[in-house]
Amino acid sequence: MKFIIITISVAISLILLLLNFLFFDNNSIILVVSILCLVFPYLFYRSMLAGKIRKLDESFTDFLLDLGSIMETKISLIQALESVSKRDYGTLTEYIKKLNTEISWGTPFLDAFVKIGKATKSKLVDKSISVIVSTFVSGGDLKKVFYAIGHHTEEMMKIKDRIRSRGRVATSTCYVIFFCLLFTVFIIRTTFLPTFTEMGVGVEGMDTLIFHLLIIQSAFAGLVVGQMAENSIFTGVKHSAVLLVITILVFGVLL
């Protein structure tokens, strides 16, 4: 899936660049659109994947706590897994059912658990399973480990939610500032520049200059938003892409 998205994005971007070079005399807007076509599909794919992993992490917390609770009744780990595999854990359900099936077919517990941890592509799940496997090998009390990791991941998710909530405030602030800039540019472009032209003041090339300034502002403002909101360059690139789309729409339609 990832390879297909990247291949299609590169192909579309190259076609737009070629058309721009042959027929549009290197138009700045088409150049930016070709760059967006290159990065936007992959950013969308990464966002979908990140959302899936976030749901997996939340469900994994419930899974561990339920597993520890069932094992309190003195039943075996295999029986506990069979019991929880019948419950609904959202996107994690298919992995739990697969884990239970592999163990019932005779796959060693450690191998099955590690395999499922890798399949989820979640760092939180993978690290938690590493601790569980180490405890299993050393002969520790698994139900206590399930409870401990479950409560730990629960706290981690709460912390992430608080950080995400604060990040939304920072994101909203940056977007308001950006729209204020767009409004200011709109006033300058529609009010002052025509007046200067009527007065005989040369303003040739100002449209191109304004557009390039907005593009630079969009790119770097997005990176700042990503760093402030989630301390992530990837998130910053995503916001940059959104601001670039807004800039193109405003400049192309209103200006």
N, C-alpha and C positions, 0 to 999 in steps of 0.2 A: 504494500500500500504506500509506504513512504517513498519507495523508489519510483513508483508510478506517478505520484504527485510531483516529485522533483523533476522527473523527465518531462511531463506535460508543461510545467511552469517554465522550464528552461526553453522549451520549444516555442511556446507562445511569446515569451519575452524576446527571443531572437528574431521571430517573424516581425514583431512590432518594430524592433530596432532596424531591421532591414527595410521595412516599408517607410520608416521615418527617414532613413538615409536616402532612399531612392525618390520618394515623392513629396516629402514634407520639409525638406531642407533642414533636418535636425531640429525639429520643433521641440521646445523645452517640455511642454505638457506631455507629449507622446513619449518622450524620454523617461519622464517620471512615471508615467503609466506602465511602461515596459518594466521598470524596476519593481513597481508594486505587483505586477503580474508574476514576477520572479519570486518574490518573498511572501506575498499574501496567502497563497494556498498552503504553503508549508506552515506559516504561522497559525492558520486556522486548524490544521491537522494537529499541531502541537498543543493548541488550546483545548481541543477535544480530548486529546490523550491526557492532558493535565487534569481536566475535569473528571475523567474516568478514574484516574489514579487517586484523586482526592476522595471520591466516593468509596473506592476500595479501602483506603486507609480508615475511613469512618466505620465501615462495615467490619473491618478486621478487628477493631477494638471490641465491638459487640461479640464477635465470634470468640475471641479469647476469654472474655468474661463469662460467656455462656459455657464454654468448654470447662473452665475452672469450676463453675457452679455445679455442673453435672458430675464432675469427678469428685465433688464433695460427698456424693452418695456412695462412694467406695466402688464405683464400677471402673472397668479398665479404660485405657485411653482409646482403644479400638472401638469399644461400645459407645464411648462418649462422642467420638467422631461420627459414628453411624447415626447417632441421635441428632446432632447438630446439622448433619447434611440434609435433613428433612425440613429444616427451617429456611426462611427467606432472608438472605443477606444482600439483596440487590445484585450488583455486578459481581460480587464475590461468590455468589451461590454456585456458579458453574465451576469455580476452582475448588471449592469445598467438596462438591459432588465428585469431581475428578480425583481429588485426594483420597476420598473414601473408597472409590472404585479401585484405584491402584493398590491401596493397602489390602482390600478384600481379595485382590488377585494374587497377593503374595509379594508385592513389592515391599522391600524393607522400609520401615517408617521414616528413617533418616533420608533415604534417597527420594521418597515420594514428597516429603515435606520441603526439601531443598528445591526439588524440581518445580513444585507449585510456586514457591517463593520467587524463583527466577521468572516464571511465566507471567506473573502479575506486573512485572517491570516497575514495582514500587520499592523505593529504597527503604521506606519504613517497614514494610512487610518483610523484605529480604533480611534486614538487620535483626528484626524481632525473631524471625525463624532461626537465624544463626545462634542467638542466645538460647532458644528452646532446644536446638540440636545439641549445643554444648552441655546444657543441663541434663539432657537425656543420656548423653554419653557418660557423664560423670556420676550418674545415678542420683541426681537431686530430685526434690519434690516438684513434679511438673505442675500440679494444680496451683501451688504457690507462685510458680513462675508465670503461669497463665494470668493469674490475678495481677501480679506485679507489672507485667508488660502491658496488660490490658489497661490498667489505671494510668500507667506512664504514657501510653499512646493517647489515651483520652485527654490527659493534661496537655500533651503536645498539640492535639487538634484544637483545644480551647485557646492555647497561646497563638496558634496560627490564625484562628478566627479573629482574635483581638487585633493582631497585626494587620490582617486583611481589612478589618473595619477602619482602623486608623489610616490605612493606605487609601481607602476610598475617599476619605476627607481630603487627603493630599492630592489625589487624582482630580477630584472635583475642583479644587482650588486652581490647579494648573490649567485645567480646561477652561475655566472662567477667564483666567488671565489671557489665554490664547485667543478666546473669542473676543475679548476686549481689544486685542491687537488687530484682529481681523476687521472689527468695526472701525477702528481708527484708520486703518489702511483704506477701507471702503470710503470713508469721509474724505480722506486726502485725494483718493483717485477720482471721485465723482464731483468734488466741490472745488478743491484748490487747483488741481492740475488744469482743468478746463479754463479757469480764471487766468492762470499764468499763460496759457496758450493765447487767449484773447489779448493779453497785454504784450504779446510778442516775445515772451521769454521762452527760450528753447527748452523743451522737455522731452526731446526725442530719446527713445530708449528707456524711459522711466518705467513703462509697463513691464518690460523684461527684467529690469533691476528689482522692481517691487516683487515680482513673482519669484525670482531667485532668492531674495531675502526671506520671503515667506517659506520657501522650501527648506532653507537652512534652519529657520526657526522651528519649523514643524519637526524636522529630524532630531534636533538636539533637545527640544522641549519634550518629545516622547521619551527619549533616553533618561532625562531627568525624572519624569513621572515614574518610569519603571524602577529607577533606583530608589526613589523616595517611598513608593508604595509597597514594593515587594523585594527590594534589594536584588533585582534581577535584570540583567541586560536583555534577556529574551523578552520579558514583559515590556521593557523599554522599546525594543524594536517593534513590538506589536502596537504600542501606542503611537510610535512614530508613523507607522503605516496608516493608522486611522487618521491622524492629523494631516498627513499628506493627501489622503483622499478628500478630506474636508476642504483643504486648501485648493485643490484642483477644482472641486465643485464650485466653491465660492468665486475663485478667480475666473473660471470658465463661464459661469452662468451670470454672475452679478457684475463682474468687472470687464 
